Amino acid sequence: MSAGPPPLSTPPKPQAKALNCPKCGAAIALRSFGQAETVVCGSCHSILDAKNPNLAILQQFEAATSVSKPLIPLGTRGKLRGTDYEVIGFQRRHSKIEGISYYWHEYLLFNPYKGFRYLSEYNGHWNDISVCKQLPMADGGSANYLGENYKHFQSSDANTDFVLGEFPWQVRVGEQAAVTDFVHPPRVLSSEKVDKEVTWSIGEYMYGREIWEIFKLPGSPPEAMGVYENQPSPVTINVRDIWIAFAAFAAFLLMVMAGFDMFAKKEPVLSETYRFNRNEAKVEQSFVTDVFELTGRTSNVEVKTYAPVSNHWIYLNYALINQDTEQAWDFGREVSYYSGHDSDGSWTEGKQNDTVVIPSVPPGRYFLRIEPEVDPSLPLIPYTVEVRRDVPVFGIYAIALLALLVPALVISWRSYTFERSRWSESDHPPMDFSNLSNSSGDDE
Amino acid sequence: MTHPVSNCPNCGAKIVFRWSSSVQTVCEFCKSILVRTDVDLKKVGQVADLPPDSSPIQVNTEGLYRNKPFVVVGRILYEYDQGGWNEWHVMMNDGASAWLSDAQNEYAVSFSAKEQNLPAAAQVQVGQQLTWSNQRYTVSVITPAHYRGVEGELPFQYWDKTDITFVDLRTESGKFATLDYSDREPTLYLGELVEFDDLKLKNLRRFEGW
């Protein structure tokens, strides 16, 4: 920026005006040129009239400086959003909610060209705050600013109880403002009402490490505790988008399934009903079926067993044997069905039929060897064996769907619990889901 | 553009009106307030040196508003119980007069508007809505203020004005209005809040250490 000859009325001023506190004599530095209205003596906490060349005492408050030491020392400079700012003022404020005082800190930042900006800190959560240039539209439950919708979070009174440094307004300890916060993470829209005057400001969430980097502070920032009202959710993707993607993939799977179902031959190759009769049973109960042909490419074979059991079981030892190569697939299937009544009412267990699919069976001529074992209390039972070649298998789709469902559920749950912690601190603790819609980490 | 030139009736220093419609100026040398009664300048008062203030703008600062160049030709420094603000009188390159206000580095550009049916000061309340040119404005603050000082060229005479009520109005789109109750008839200024960077200001005041 170029500067011409300085005008007569406004000669350049020193960087910080040196003055002394009329109460205790400590040096007072004025950092915001003529902007300061009040300045607080760092030693004796007299609030002084910065416009008065003799710094008249306006108010004095009792405070141990150690109680509230600014994390960013006054006079520290840092580059925030492309502009150099100097920390010139600090205040601690609190609100009392249900008898408990919640304290937060506000840092006043100054640049002689760009003006003022604020940083707030609560339990390790930071916000970069500036005064709104546009007027937000607000009703009780929500507010709109620059086309974005903000949800009412909390209304409370903010009480100033500790001040340090200088302020471009008449700051006093004991001052009270009615504050209303509306959130749209990572932003917070706040209105502060003193008497009739309402000031709107817009804040954006910042992490302690960002503040430490900006102001080149030693050590590490205090750890953030809990979830802050406008803290961005760790779930950076929109939960709704996940479910849309999930639905799309499920529809795709369904189509693939339908396709495979359409192209599967589902060819019946054997359907026989056998009878187990204990009285006729010999020592060796196994037998073989007729030979059947499995055609086409290597594919699966489905074996379905049906037995009209009721409070009994039947167990079948199967072997699918290739007549030519003698390659065999052994498997056992149980069919059992029980039912009854107890104190909880009627119950059933098991089914009268069973299905098994044997994968990758090459084409050829096959037969089944069957060895039945039957509940000793059952003298006689018929059972049906059905064999089909090349059936569609749906289990793999269920696994794929589950593999997608699990992350979707986990993300939704994380988002839900985060939003729940956020809103549990608000005037609208989550009894229902209505607060959560539209605030689950969209945008960014 | 040729500038009307005259001499200070008090000290004889050359007085140049950079804005041809200026009614008043302050002699840069002896601080006499000079009112132009065309050609001859009449000395009507004297201002004390302006109190040190912190506006980065100064007389001769140049900038751009809506792609139109302007130059700062004068200012009024107002004071109220919570501080002060500057109304910089600017001359647009098309000869129009405008105000660039700097209230704690919050900048707004406004122009005198010829609207009728302006409410009386006593009728205005914070939160009230008023409509001009199909734009609805909301009263944001009512400020009783007084002149703290003047500098450079102004489009009116200031010297008999002391306590004034200002009503500031805002909109959801960043527009800005001021009702000025300096005179018997209220005056309306319409404009908008502007970003410092967008004004592309040159010839700014320098702050030591910045």
Interface residues (C-beta under 8 A of the other chain):
Chain A: M1 S2 A3 G4 P6 P7 L8 S9 T10 P12 K13 P14 Q15 A16 S32 F33 G34 Q35 E37 D84 N111 P112 Y113 K114 G115 F116 V131 K133 Q134 L135 P136 M137 N144 P168 W169 Q170 K196 E197 V198
Chain B: E28 F29 D49 L50 P51 P52 D53 S54 P56 Q58 V59 N60 D81 Q82 G83 Q104 N105 E106 V126 G127 T138 S140 V141 E151 R170 T171 E172 S173 G174 L193 F196 L201 K202 N203 L204 R205 R206 F207 E208 G209 W210
